[in-house]
């Protein structure tokens, strides 16, 4: 008799165990109905790090600064995103942006691995004394050189056929090798 009762209890426990397993592992329609199907899923914008080079006014050299940028912006308009970062002031007081904040970036195009940047005249009106002209160009070229598809830059100034920045003619194409010492 004890064997019969024990056998019945094992069968009942087995039925409850199988029932619990099925209940806990099967999705029901009510669970799915809680998620709205027609609403688009919003993904957070991913932020990445970008190396830019600013002018250290204490040492008269360029200095790398890491900036956090939106990867969405970087993918949709990489050149404009990078150039806009070169306009922003640094959190460090001794680092200068190579492109004045009031300077307009009018257009940016890539042509046979050369990045052509059209800027407003505010770019050539900035202070270029004490070798800052070279550092301005070196800063921009070094930052843009992070892009593997770009070998050099040409800066075009709106309404100016022969622009000069300090001692540098902007009619030239500048590459990273122009600033190696």
DOLOTOR-303009 format. One record per atom (N, C-alpha, C): atom name; residue in one letter; x, z, y. Coordinates in nm, 4 decimals. Atoms other than C-alpha are relative to their C-alpha. Last residue first. Layout:
N
R  atom  res         X         Z         Y
R    CA    A         X         Z         Y
...
***
This chain:
181
R  atom  res         X         Z         Y
R     N    X   -0.1234   -0.0298   -0.0732
R    CA    X    6.0238   -3.8809    6.8676
R     C    X    0.1155    0.0172   -0.0932
R     N    X   -0.0946   -0.0739    0.0859
R    CA    X    5.7165   -4.0493    6.7319
R     C    X    0.1278    0.0214    0.0773
R     N    X   -0.0207   -0.1357   -0.0508
R    CA    X    5.4696   -4.1467    7.0044
R     C    X    0.0883    0.0846   -0.0904
R     N    X   -0.0398    0.0054   -0.1407
R    CA    X    5.4545   -4.5248    6.9688
R     C    X    0.0355    0.1389    0.0545
R     N    X   -0.1454    0.0211   -0.0071
R    CA    X    5.4519   -4.4810    6.5900
R     C    X    0.0494   -0.0096    0.1433
R     N    X   -0.0676   -0.1288    0.0181
R    CA    X    5.1021   -4.3286    6.6099
R     C    X    0.1509   -0.0154    0.0126
R     N    X    0.0026   -0.0491    0.1374
R    CA    X    4.9679   -4.6554    6.7465
R     C    X    0.0758    0.1321   -0.0062
R     N    X   -0.0874   -0.1126    0.0307
R    CA    X    4.8800   -4.7732    7.0967
R     C    X   -0.0212    0.0452   -0.1440
R     N    X    0.0559   -0.0691    0.1152
R    CA    X    4.7423   -5.1180    7.1792
R     C    X    0.0996    0.1096   -0.0355
R     N    X   -0.0700   -0.0021    0.1284
R    CA    X    4.8470   -5.2215    7.5276
R     C    X   -0.0854    0.0650   -0.1083
R     N    X    0.0200    0.1322    0.0592
R    CA    X    4.6263   -5.3122    7.8252
R     C    X    0.0635   -0.0069   -0.1387
R     N    X    0.1017   -0.0093    0.1030
R    CA    X    4.6086   -4.9406    7.9005
R     C    X   -0.0369   -0.1375   -0.0561
R     N    X    0.0989    0.1059   -0.0157
R    CA    X    4.9373   -4.9603    8.0859
R     C    X   -0.0998    0.0121   -0.1147
R     N    X    0.0370    0.0793    0.1173
R    CA    X    5.1151   -4.6280    8.0721
R     C    X   -0.1080   -0.1024    0.0337
R     N    X   -0.1014    0.1034    0.0212
R    CA    X    5.3076   -4.4616    8.3567
R     C    X   -0.0348   -0.0955   -0.1138
R     N    X   -0.1352   -0.0481   -0.0315
R    CA    X    5.0128   -4.2548    8.4841
R     C    X    0.0993   -0.1140   -0.0108
R     N    X    0.0115   -0.1454    0.0083
R    CA    X    4.7111   -4.4079    8.3113
R     C    X    0.1402    0.0548    0.0216
R     N    X   -0.1242   -0.0748    0.0225
R    CA    X    4.6984   -4.7707    8.4190
R     C    X   -0.0340    0.1483   -0.0021
R     N    X    0.0000   -0.1456   -0.0195
R    CA    X    4.4075   -5.0112    8.4027
R     C    X    0.1343    0.0627   -0.0363
R     N    X   -0.1359   -0.0423    0.0345
R    CA    X    4.4600   -5.3860    8.4454
R     C    X    0.0134    0.1511    0.0220
R     N    X   -0.0675    0.0994    0.0844
R    CA    X    4.1169   -5.5514    8.4433
R     C    X    0.1422    0.0381   -0.0389
R     N    X   -0.1415   -0.0056   -0.0360
R    CA    X    3.9181   -5.2524    8.5700
R     C    X    0.0762   -0.0923   -0.0957
R     N    X   -0.0237    0.0661   -0.1296
R    CA    X    3.5374   -5.2644    8.5826
R     C    X    0.1459    0.0063    0.0446
R     N    X    0.1089    0.0776   -0.0584
R    CA    X    3.4974   -5.0197    8.2907
R     C    X    0.0401   -0.0522    0.1391
R     N    X    0.0649   -0.0732   -0.1090
R    CA    X    3.8273   -4.8995    8.1522
R     C    X   -0.1008   -0.0926    0.0666
R     N    X    0.0484    0.0918   -0.1032
R    CA    X    3.9370   -5.0288    7.8137
R     C    X   -0.0720    0.0837    0.1041
R     N    X    0.0941   -0.0629   -0.0923
R    CA    X    4.1426   -4.8109    7.5838
R     C    X   -0.0307   -0.0999    0.1104
R     N    X   -0.0088    0.0677   -0.1300
R    CA    X    4.3003   -4.9851    7.2864
R     C    X   -0.1058    0.0655    0.0877
R     N    X    0.1113   -0.0037   -0.0952
R    CA    X    4.3630   -4.7812    6.9751
R     C    X    0.0332   -0.0840    0.1224
R     N    X   -0.0363   -0.0165   -0.1397
R    CA    X    4.5746   -4.8196    6.6630
R     C    X   -0.1232    0.0031    0.0879
R     N    X   -0.1454    0.0008   -0.0163
R    CA    X    4.5823   -4.8300    6.2833
R     C    X    0.0435    0.0248    0.1443
R     N    X   -0.0433    0.0309   -0.1361
R    CA    X    4.2216   -4.7326    6.2100
R     C    X    0.1518    0.0120    0.0097
R     N    X    0.0263    0.1406   -0.0290
R    CA    X    4.0843   -4.7526    5.8538
R     C    X    0.0462   -0.0432    0.1388
R     N    X   -0.0919    0.0892    0.0716
R    CA    X    4.2522   -4.4274    5.7495
R     C    X   -0.0208   -0.1467    0.0334
R     N    X    0.0843    0.0995    0.0664
R    CA    X    4.0753   -4.2219    6.0122
R     C    X    0.0903   -0.1055   -0.0619
R     N    X    0.0587   -0.0649    0.1181
R    CA    X    4.2981   -3.9234    6.0899
R     C    X   -0.0892   -0.0958   -0.0782
R     N    X   -0.0818    0.0366    0.1164
R    CA    X    4.4869   -4.1618    6.3238
R     C    X   -0.0471    0.0693   -0.1282
R     N    X    0.0624    0.1186    0.0608
R    CA    X    4.1992   -4.1106    6.5696
R     C    X    0.0770   -0.0422   -0.1247
R     N    X    0.1305   -0.0392    0.0528
R    CA    X    4.3289   -3.7577    6.6404
R     C    X   -0.0671   -0.1173   -0.0718
R     N    X   -0.0231   -0.0880    0.1152
R    CA    X    4.6896   -3.8706    6.6734
R     C    X   -0.1321    0.0437   -0.0623
R     N    X   -0.0499    0.0801    0.1120
R    CA    X    4.5925   -4.1627    6.8990
R     C    X    0.0186    0.0862   -0.1247
R     N    X    0.1078    0.0877    0.0467
R    CA    X    4.3792   -3.9441    7.1283
R     C    X    0.0441   -0.0781   -0.1231
R     N    X    0.1085   -0.0834    0.0514
R    CA    X    4.6404   -3.6685    7.1614
R     C    X   -0.1117   -0.0862   -0.0594
R     N    X   -0.0448   -0.0491    0.1306
R    CA    X    4.9271   -3.9156    7.2013
R     C    X   -0.1091    0.0839   -0.0664
R     N    X    0.0060    0.1102    0.0961
R    CA    X    4.7388   -4.0916    7.4817
R     C    X    0.0393    0.0458   -0.1403
R     N    X    0.1402    0.0418    0.0087
R    CA    X    4.6758   -3.7694    7.6728
R     C    X   -0.0137   -0.1099   -0.1055
R     N    X    0.0688   -0.0944    0.0867
R    CA    X    5.0246   -3.6388    7.5941
R     C    X   -0.1485   -0.0351   -0.0173
R     N    X   -0.0429    0.0249    0.1373
R    CA    X    5.1862   -3.9503    7.7424
R     C    X   -0.0752    0.0902   -0.0976
R     N    X    0.0517    0.1321    0.0372
R    CA    X    4.9850   -3.9170    8.0631
R     C    X    0.0347   -0.0338   -0.1454
R     N    X    0.1334   -0.0182    0.0583
R    CA    X    5.0577   -3.5409    8.0751
R     C    X   -0.0577   -0.1345   -0.0432
R     N    X    0.0063    0.0525    0.1369
R    CA    X    5.4257   -3.6175    8.1271
R     C    X   -0.1340    0.0161   -0.0688
R     N    X   -0.0838   -0.0763    0.0929
R    CA    X    5.4610   -3.3926    8.4302
R     C    X   -0.0141   -0.0437   -0.1460
R     N    X   -0.1353   -0.0419   -0.0377
R    CA    X    5.1764   -3.5513    8.6277
R     C    X    0.0680    0.0757   -0.1133
R     N    X   -0.0936    0.0493    0.1015
R    CA    X    4.8788   -3.7316    8.4730
R     C    X    0.1438    0.0410    0.0309
R     N    X   -0.1381   -0.0356   -0.0310
R    CA    X    4.5887   -3.5637    8.6545
R     C    X    0.0916   -0.0444   -0.1146
R     N    X   -0.0444   -0.1355    0.0309
R    CA    X    4.2613   -3.7428    8.5793
R     C    X    0.1482    0.0193    0.0319
R     N    X   -0.0078   -0.0809   -0.1221
R    CA    X    4.1478   -4.0559    8.7638
R     C    X    0.0509    0.1414   -0.0266
R     N    X   -0.1285    0.0271   -0.0669
R    CA    X    4.2260   -4.2864    8.4705
R     C    X    0.0164    0.0789    0.1297
R     N    X   -0.1136   -0.0200    0.0909
R    CA    X    3.9530   -4.1352    8.2502
R     C    X    0.1327   -0.0199    0.0720
R     N    X   -0.0412   -0.1411   -0.0067
R    CA    X    3.7013   -4.1015    8.5340
R     C    X    0.1208    0.0273   -0.0895
R     N    X   -0.1222   -0.0140   -0.0801
R    CA    X    3.6954   -4.4821    8.5461
R     C    X    0.0482    0.1440    0.0132
R     N    X    0.0218    0.0115   -0.1440
R    CA    X    3.4391   -4.4886    8.2646
R     C    X    0.1315    0.0258    0.0731
R     N    X    0.0274   -0.1259   -0.0712
R    CA    X    3.5537   -4.5450    7.9086
R     C    X   -0.0299   -0.0289    0.1463
R     N    X    0.0285    0.0290   -0.1405
R    CA    X    3.5520   -4.8377    7.6664
R     C    X   -0.0462    0.1283    0.0666
R     N    X    0.0791   -0.1047   -0.0635
R    CA    X    3.7239   -4.7533    7.3372
R     C    X   -0.0194   -0.0381    0.1466
R     N    X    0.0102    0.0308   -0.1434
R    CA    X    3.8525   -5.0322    7.1164
R     C    X   -0.0997    0.0964    0.0625
R     N    X    0.1174   -0.0607   -0.0608
R    CA    X    3.9577   -4.9014    6.7749
R     C    X    0.0042   -0.0275    0.1498
R     N    X   -0.0278   -0.0506   -0.1349
R    CA    X    4.2004   -5.1401    6.6098
R     C    X   -0.1301    0.0549    0.0563
R     N    X   -0.0712   -0.1279    0.0079
R    CA    X    4.1755   -5.1873    6.2322
R     C    X    0.0459    0.0545    0.1350
R     N    X   -0.1231    0.0217    0.0768
R    CA    X    4.0676   -5.5529    6.2711
R     C    X    0.0914    0.1232    0.0038
R     N    X   -0.0273    0.1420    0.0132
R    CA    X    3.8072   -5.4734    6.5410
R     C    X    0.1362   -0.0171   -0.0673
R     N    X   -0.1166    0.0186    0.0857
R    CA    X    3.6420   -5.1320    6.5471
R     C    X    0.0171   -0.1494   -0.0224
R     N    X    0.0118    0.0998    0.1062
R    CA    X    3.4082   -5.0734    6.8355
R     C    X    0.1307   -0.0079   -0.0770
R     N    X   -0.1099   -0.0164    0.0951
R    CA    X    3.3425   -4.7850    7.0727
R     C    X   -0.0229   -0.1023   -0.1101
R     N    X    0.0142    0.0681    0.1293
R    CA    X    3.1284   -4.8155    7.3817
R     C    X    0.1242    0.0252   -0.0842
R     N    X    0.0974    0.1072   -0.0154
R    CA    X    3.0566   -4.6454    7.7133
R     C    X   -0.0214   -0.0802   -0.1279
R     N    X   -0.0433    0.0876    0.1090
R    CA    X    3.2237   -4.3099    7.6530
R     C    X   -0.1054   -0.1101   -0.0055
R     N    X    0.0997    0.0568    0.0896
R    CA    X    3.1576   -4.1514    7.9907
R     C    X    0.0669   -0.0868   -0.1063
R     N    X   -0.0293    0.1380    0.0379
R    CA    X    3.4160   -3.9297    8.1568
R     C    X   -0.1042   -0.0485   -0.1005
R     N    X    0.0911    0.0877   -0.0737
R    CA    X    3.2678   -3.6104    8.3074
R     C    X    0.0214   -0.1489   -0.0306
R     N    X    0.1383   -0.0269    0.0405
R    CA    X    3.4285   -3.3896    8.0413
R     C    X   -0.0992   -0.0947    0.0685
R     N    X    0.0747   -0.0892   -0.0902
R    CA    X    3.7684   -3.5446    8.1009
R     C    X   -0.1467    0.0119   -0.0420
R     N    X    0.1008    0.0816   -0.0674
R    CA    X    3.9294   -3.6989    7.7904
R     C    X   -0.0805    0.0936    0.0894
R     N    X   -0.0617    0.1207   -0.0543
R    CA    X    4.2555   -3.5382    7.6776
R     C    X   -0.0971   -0.0938    0.0719
R     N    X    0.0597    0.1163    0.0636
R    CA    X    4.0989   -3.1909    7.6419
R     C    X    0.0601   -0.1260    0.0624
R     N    X    0.0778    0.0907   -0.0841
R    CA    X    4.3350   -2.9171    7.7579
R     C    X   -0.0549   -0.1159   -0.0827
R     N    X    0.0152    0.1342    0.0563
R    CA    X    4.4589   -2.6231    7.5537
R     C    X   -0.0940   -0.0839    0.0858
R     N    X   -0.1190    0.0810   -0.0295
R    CA    X    4.5959   -2.3117    7.7314
R     C    X   -0.0093   -0.1417   -0.0576
R     N    X   -0.0121    0.0380   -0.1416
R    CA    X    4.2579   -2.1385    7.7626
R     C    X    0.1207   -0.0883    0.0295
R     N    X   -0.1278   -0.0520   -0.0473
R    CA    X    4.1897   -2.1375    7.3898
R     C    X    0.0222   -0.0508    0.1423
R     N    X    0.0234   -0.1433   -0.0169
R    CA    X    3.8215   -2.1925    7.3142
R     C    X    0.1276    0.0682    0.0489
R     N    X   -0.0379   -0.0849    0.1126
R    CA    X    3.8961   -2.5562    7.3757
R     C    X   -0.0395    0.1435    0.0280
R     N    X   -0.1050   -0.0986   -0.0269
R    CA    X    3.7146   -2.7748    7.6235
R     C    X    0.0242    0.0840   -0.1249
R     N    X    0.0406   -0.1408   -0.0091
R    CA    X    3.5112   -3.0614    7.4891
R     C    X    0.1193    0.0913    0.0233
R     N    X    0.0439   -0.0291   -0.1367
R    CA    X    3.6032   -3.4205    7.5695
R     C    X   -0.0279    0.1484    0.0200
R     N    X   -0.1184    0.0049   -0.0859
R    CA    X    3.8092   -3.4750    7.2524
R     C    X   -0.0340    0.0216    0.1478
R     N    X   -0.0744   -0.1247    0.0240
R    CA    X    3.5064   -3.3582    7.0493
R     C    X    0.1252    0.0048    0.0876
R     N    X    0.0721   -0.1063   -0.0707
R    CA    X    3.3087   -3.6401    7.2104
R     C    X    0.0663    0.1354   -0.0207
R     N    X   -0.0323    0.0103   -0.1429
R    CA    X    3.5762   -3.8834    7.0946
R     C    X   -0.0738    0.1064    0.0819
R     N    X   -0.1382   -0.0447   -0.0212
R    CA    X    3.5431   -3.7614    6.7346
R     C    X    0.0359   -0.0035    0.1484
R     N    X   -0.0052   -0.1443    0.0272
R    CA    X    3.1639   -3.7894    6.7341
R     C    X    0.1394    0.0550    0.0276
R     N    X    0.0590   -0.0695   -0.1143
R    CA    X    3.1769   -4.1307    6.9012
R     C    X    0.0059    0.1513   -0.0183
R     N    X   -0.0899    0.0143   -0.1148
R    CA    X    3.4180   -4.2613    6.6380
R     C    X   -0.0528    0.0752    0.1216
R     N    X   -0.1245   -0.0772    0.0107
R    CA    X    3.2249   -4.1224    6.3417
R     C    X    0.0875   -0.0073    0.1248
R     N    X   -0.0805    0.0559   -0.1099
R    CA    X    2.8753   -4.2407    6.4391
R     C    X    0.1347    0.0736    0.0053
R     N    X    0.0777    0.1000   -0.0725
R    CA    X    2.6322   -4.1960    6.1472
R     C    X    0.0785   -0.0644    0.1140
R     N    X    0.0290    0.1169    0.0822
R    CA    X    2.8729   -4.0263    5.9057
R     C    X   -0.0734   -0.1082    0.0775
R     N    X   -0.1264    0.0647    0.0334
R    CA    X    3.0219   -3.7877    6.1613
R     C    X   -0.0220   -0.1247   -0.0851
R     N    X   -0.0476    0.0712   -0.1190
R    CA    X    2.6799   -3.7062    6.3010
R     C    X    0.1268   -0.0789   -0.0308
R     N    X    0.1008    0.1031   -0.0261
R    CA    X    2.5457   -3.6187    5.9532
R     C    X    0.0423   -0.0826    0.1214
R     N    X   -0.0364    0.1145    0.0832
R    CA    X    2.8700   -3.4365    5.8755
R     C    X   -0.0998   -0.1130    0.0165
R     N    X    0.1069    0.0400    0.0900
R    CA    X    2.7958   -3.2095    6.1701
R     C    X    0.0445   -0.1216   -0.0794
R     N    X    0.0878    0.1076   -0.0456
R    CA    X    3.1156   -3.0840    6.3222
R     C    X   -0.1052   -0.0291   -0.1062
R     N    X    0.1105    0.0186    0.0937
R    CA    X    3.3238   -2.7677    6.2986
R     C    X   -0.0931   -0.1052    0.0576
R     N    X    0.1352   -0.0114   -0.0531
R    CA    X    3.6449   -2.8008    6.4959
R     C    X   -0.1015   -0.0181   -0.1129
R     N    X    0.1018    0.0330    0.0993
R    CA    X    4.0028   -2.7364    6.3863
R     C    X   -0.1369    0.0253    0.0626
R     N    X    0.1080   -0.0976   -0.0016
R    CA    X    4.2607   -2.7454    6.6638
R     C    X   -0.1052   -0.0494   -0.1001
R     N    X    0.1181    0.0222    0.0828
R    CA    X    4.5947   -2.9208    6.6385
R     C    X   -0.0984    0.1151    0.0159
R     N    X    0.0212   -0.1077    0.0971
R    CA    X    4.8382   -2.8913    6.9264
R     C    X   -0.1311   -0.0248   -0.0740
R     N    X    0.1366   -0.0028    0.0496
R    CA    X    4.9867   -3.1594    7.1466
R     C    X   -0.0095    0.1046   -0.1111
R     N    X    0.0101    0.0674    0.1302
R    CA    X    5.2989   -3.0770    7.3357
R     C    X   -0.1472   -0.0068   -0.0374
R     N    X   -0.0024    0.1453   -0.0233
R    CA    X    5.3759   -2.9743    7.6946
R     C    X    0.0099   -0.0782   -0.1310
R     N    X   -0.1157    0.0570    0.0703
R    CA    X    5.4525   -2.6162    7.5783
R     C    X    0.0174   -0.1499    0.0239
R     N    X   -0.1144   -0.0902   -0.0076
R    CA    X    5.2275   -2.4227    7.8189
R     C    X    0.1260   -0.0624   -0.0606
R     N    X   -0.0600    0.0091   -0.1335
R    CA    X    4.9759   -2.7048    7.8840
R     C    X    0.1204    0.0929    0.0160
R     N    X   -0.0396   -0.1374   -0.0300
R    CA    X    4.9032   -2.7446    7.5136
R     C    X    0.0755   -0.0035    0.1325
R     N    X   -0.1252   -0.0140   -0.0742
R    CA    X    4.7251   -3.0798    7.5018
R     C    X    0.0252    0.1468    0.0308
R     N    X    0.0160   -0.0259   -0.1422
R    CA    X    4.4605   -3.1180    7.2344
R     C    X    0.1367    0.0220    0.0632
R     N    X   -0.1263   -0.0384   -0.0639
R    CA    X    4.4691   -3.2690    6.8863
R     C    X   -0.0216    0.0071    0.1503
R     N    X   -0.0225    0.0742   -0.1241
R    CA    X    4.1585   -3.2820    6.6721
R     C    X    0.1270    0.0549    0.0636
R     N    X   -0.1235   -0.0324   -0.0723
R    CA    X    4.1194   -3.1844    6.3100
R     C    X    0.0076   -0.0883    0.1239
R     N    X   -0.0651    0.1170   -0.0565
R    CA    X    3.7589   -3.1984    6.1886
R     C    X    0.1242    0.0463    0.0752
R     N    X   -0.1080   -0.0256   -0.0943
R    CA    X    3.5930   -2.9416    5.9654
R     C    X    0.0662   -0.1303    0.0401
R     N    X   -0.1348    0.0153    0.0524
R    CA    X    3.2574   -2.9953    5.8002
R     C    X    0.1023    0.0277    0.1082
R     N    X   -0.1026   -0.0024   -0.1037
R    CA    X    2.9010   -2.8862    5.8623
R     C    X    0.1362   -0.0099   -0.0671
R     N    X   -0.1262   -0.0535    0.0489
R    CA    X    2.6158   -2.9803    5.6309
R     C    X    0.1032   -0.0109    0.1116
R     N    X   -0.1110    0.0844   -0.0379
R    CA    X    2.2780   -3.0305    5.7918
R     C    X    0.1291    0.0682   -0.0433
R     N    X   -0.0806   -0.0508   -0.1103
R    CA    X    2.0164   -2.8396    5.5973
R     C    X    0.1124   -0.0978    0.0300
R     N    X   -0.1316   -0.0460    0.0412
R    CA    X    1.7868   -3.0464    5.3813
R     C    X    0.0745    0.0498    0.1229
R     N    X   -0.0939   -0.0063   -0.1104
R    CA    X    1.4173   -3.0695    5.4555
R     C    X    0.1313    0.0553   -0.0517
R     N    X   -0.0922   -0.1109    0.0174
R    CA    X    1.2049   -3.1797    5.1593
R     C    X    0.1025   -0.0044    0.1129
R     N    X   -0.1398    0.0341    0.0281
R    CA    X    0.9307   -3.4085    5.2749
R     C    X    0.0857    0.1249   -0.0119
R     N    X   -0.0868   -0.0427   -0.1085
R    CA    X    0.5735   -3.2784    5.2403
R     C    X    0.1444   -0.0342   -0.0323
R     N    X   -0.0124    0.1016   -0.1037
R    CA    X    0.3497   -3.4855    5.0082
R     C    X    0.0877    0.0420    0.1174
R     N    X   -0.0660    0.1214    0.0458
R    CA    X    0.4066   -3.2783    4.6952
R     C    X    0.0250   -0.0971    0.1140
R     N    X    0.0656    0.1164   -0.0593
R    CA    X    0.3307   -2.9321    4.8307
R     C    X    0.0781   -0.1268   -0.0336
R     N    X   -0.0970    0.0790   -0.0738
R    CA    X    0.4706   -2.6809    4.5779
R     C    X   -0.0696   -0.1209    0.0594
R     N    X   -0.0460   -0.0772   -0.1155
R    CA    X    0.2086   -2.4216    4.4730
R     C    X    0.0986   -0.0782    0.0865
R     N    X    0.0889    0.0217   -0.1137
R    CA    X    0.0317   -2.6761    4.2486
R     C    X    0.0452    0.0762    0.1234
R     N    X   -0.0417    0.1219   -0.0692
R    CA    X    0.3289   -2.6735    4.0102
R     C    X   -0.0826   -0.0208    0.1258
R     N    X   -0.1322   -0.0232   -0.0585
R    CA    X    0.2689   -2.3106    3.9063
R     C    X    0.0442   -0.1203    0.0822
R     N    X    0.0153   -0.0850   -0.1175
R    CA    X   -0.1067   -2.3701    3.8569
R     C    X    0.1342    0.0251    0.0691
R     N    X    0.0371    0.0831   -0.1146
R    CA    X   -0.0335   -2.6622    3.6246
R     C    X   -0.0120    0.0841    0.1265
R     N    X    0.1422    0.0224   -0.0115
R    CA    X    0.1394   -2.4289    3.3800
R     C    X   -0.0282   -0.0778    0.1270
R     N    X    0.0493    0.0076   -0.1375
R    CA    X    0.5020   -2.4399    3.2832
R     C    X   -0.1485   -0.0298   -0.0019
R     N    X    0.0844    0.1158   -0.0251
R    CA    X    0.5859   -2.3245    2.9286
R     C    X   -0.0476    0.0060    0.1448
R     N    X   -0.0779    0.1232   -0.0118
R    CA    X    0.8801   -2.0937    2.8607
R     C    X   -0.0820   -0.1254    0.0268
R     N    X   -0.1068   -0.0124   -0.0995
R    CA    X    0.7332   -1.7446    2.9167
R     C    X    0.0776   -0.1298    0.0206
R     N    X    0.0529   -0.0323   -0.1321
R    CA    X    0.3993   -1.8111    2.7443
R     C    X    0.1110   -0.0001    0.1063
R     N    X    0.0708    0.1183   -0.0504
R    CA    X    0.5577   -1.9845    2.4444
R     C    X   -0.0484    0.0260    0.1422
R     N    X   -0.1000    0.1053   -0.0222
R    CA    X    0.8076   -1.7013    2.3886
R     C    X   -0.0661   -0.1239    0.0596
R     N    X   -0.0752   -0.0352   -0.1214
R    CA    X    0.5358   -1.4358    2.4321
R     C    X    0.1019   -0.1082    0.0347
R     N    X    0.0908    0.0147   -0.1148
R    CA    X    0.3120   -1.6095    2.1759
R     C    X    0.0713    0.0302    0.1311
R     N    X    0.0144    0.1444   -0.0226
R    CA    X    0.5997   -1.6448    1.9277
R     C    X   -0.0893   -0.0254    0.1213
R     N    X   -0.1301    0.0514   -0.0447
R    CA    X    0.6816   -1.2750    1.9630
R     C    X   -0.0065   -0.1476    0.0301
R     N    X   -0.0177   -0.0399   -0.1398
R    CA    X    0.3146   -1.1704    1.9405
R     C    X    0.1318   -0.0541    0.0571
R     N    X    0.0978    0.0780   -0.0775
R    CA    X    0.2722   -1.3754    1.6194
R     C    X    0.0123    0.0341    0.1484
R     N    X   -0.0475    0.1389   -0.0075
R    CA    X    0.5938   -1.2286    1.4775
R     C    X   -0.0919   -0.0866    0.0828
R     N    X   -0.1126    0.0003   -0.0959
R    CA    X    0.4836   -0.8750    1.5615
R     C    X    0.0542   -0.1407    0.0161
R     N    X    0.0582   -0.0175   -0.1337
R    CA    X    0.1496   -0.9408    1.3857
R     C    X    0.1100   -0.0019    0.1068
R     N    X    0.0689    0.1254   -0.0338
R    CA    X    0.3308   -1.0796    1.0766
R     C    X   -0.0596    0.0096    0.1410
R     N    X   -0.1043    0.1005   -0.0258
R    CA    X    0.5706   -0.7837    1.0696
R     C    X   -0.0645   -0.1329    0.0403
R     N    X   -0.0606   -0.0305   -0.1308
R    CA    X    0.2799   -0.5384    1.1032
R     C    X    0.1089   -0.1014    0.0367
R     N    X    0.0982    0.0401   -0.1020
R    CA    X    0.0947   -0.7092    0.8142
R     C    X    0.0558    0.0268    0.1396
R     N    X    0.0019    0.1461   -0.0007
R    CA    X    0.4057   -0.6795    0.5882
R     C    X   -0.0959   -0.0510    0.1081
R     N    X   -0.1255    0.0420   -0.0618
R    CA    X    0.4468   -0.3094    0.6759
R     C    X    0.0048   -0.1530    0.0138
R     N    X    0.0116   -0.0353   -0.1421
R    CA    X    0.0807   -0.2465    0.5963
R     C    X    0.1261   -0.0461    0.0759
R     N    X    0.0991    0.0893   -0.0592
R    CA    X    0.1100   -0.4317    0.2614
R     C    X   -0.0109    0.0238    0.1506
R     N    X   -0.0602    0.1319   -0.0112
R    CA    X    0.4367   -0.2539    0.1691
R     C    X   -0.0968   -0.0983    0.0648
R     N    X   -0.0888   -0.0047   -0.1158
R    CA    X    0.2832    0.0827    0.2473
R     C    X    0.0650   -0.1369    0.0211
R     N    X    0.0816    0.0000   -0.1183
R    CA    X    0.0000    0.0000    0.0000
R     C    X    0.0868    0.0000    0.1259
***
